[in-house]
Amino acid sequence: MARPLKAKRFTSALVPYVLTYARMSGKDPKALEKKYLHVRTGSPPNGVAPGGSAGIATPEVSLDELGALLGDASKLLGDSLFGLHCAMGMSRGAYGLLEFGLRSAPTGRIAMEQLARYGALINPLVRWSLEVDGDEVALHHRAPKKGGVGRQGNLFTVTRILQIAREMMGDDVVPVRAWFAHDEKSCPDEVAAFLRTKHIAFGRSSNGISFSAATLERVPTGADAELNRALEMHGQAVLEKCGDIDDAYERARGAVIDLLPDGGATLAKVAKKLHVTPRTLQRRLEENGASFAVLLNEVRRSQAERLLGHTDVPLTDVAEQIGYADSAAFVRAFRSWTGVTPGKFREHAND
């Protein structure tokens, strides 16, 4: 497996699955195979291969290619909600050892934490993070590009997370809220029916889903502490081999969140909080495919969306909490991130 966020391509179990799905739906995927099925022989070091098996040729794609593949498959099948249907039809264990590890977790909360920690074993070109906000525990899936992994890829991601959560903890599991990185005029009825929450948003800085802390205390039907511990050790070993055990981006992100309300989220202050020099922090961020400016904007946007989407905090206070002393500057920045004003965003979020 390539080092997370540094490589341009990765081995994806989703590629052969999409091709098989198209074939089983009665469509000829030859055009998709020719366009997207670039293979590298050998067993993938992350233990994830088509169908969850190893030791066979495995495809490699860029993040753009993965999104394009799902979009092209949607057109081939004439299915505008291909990402939703594809995720719902995926078989148990398709993501190999990591998925079995999640399913054996002692609680739903631990499974979410492990997905955030080891999500790079599925896709090393996106960032996963877990954030707690009061009684909500939110899982974020952030692609380093506007719009995430495209409409179908975003639908697939959120659907698959919820589908596995229900298989683990019961079909009555309902998220508090769900959100997508792509724009959508209104939520398709079938997507809303699957999610079963009224709080669904589009055009956000990430894909994600949140659950109540109480829901995540449930014990999965396949809980097996010893198996979970063994598979977690495997995941840790793989990440160490990739050189990603010290995730400078996530550590810096946490420091920025802590420092933002006081207006002190500068490179120098974040570096001091992490006990490194500014130059070292910048270098480590660059190794993770980012810069401090990119990180700061991502955190500010994410925090602003959270505060505007499900709190009544006044706009002036929102601006202050994400490090803007001037409300006008916050409005300009927010419009550049989302294309709308904070007031309009809040209005739509609470429809």
NORNOR-V912968 format. One line per field, one symbol per residue. phi: phi as a letter, one per 20 degrees, with the letter a starting at -180 (. if undefined). psi: psi as a letter, one per 20 degrees, with the letter a starting at -180 (. if undefined). A space follows every 10 residues. Layout:
phi=???
psi=???
//
This chain:
phi=.ffgmdfdcb ecffffffff ffffendeeg ffffeceedc foeffemdcg mndcncgcfc beffffffgf ffffffemcf dggfffffef ffnfemgfff fffeffbfff fffffffdgf febfdcddbd cdcmeddddd cdefafnmdn gffffggfff ffffgffedp fefcffbbbc eeebfbfggf fffffmceec ccmefbeabc cfgfgfefeg fdgbgfffff ffffffffff ffmdfdegff ffffffgfeg gemdeegfff fffemcegff fffffffemb cfffffffff fgfffffffb bdfggfffgf fdndfdffff fffffffdnc fgffgffffd f
psi=pqppjhriqr ppihghgggg gggijjqojg hhghhimpqp qrppijjorp jjrrjrppqp rrhghgghgh ghhgggikoi kggghghhip qpjhkbhggh gghjqhrhgh ggghghhjhi hgojjrpqqp ppncjpoppq ooqlqpjckr ghhggggggh ghghghhgiq ijppqgrqqq iqqpgqpqhh ghhghkqinp qrkrirqrqq qqhggiiqoq hjpngggggg hhhggghghh hikjhnnhgh ghghggghig hjjkmrgghg gghjlrqhgg ggghghhjka rhgggghggg gghghghhhk rkpqhhhggg hjjohohhhg ggghhhgiir rhghghghhj .
//
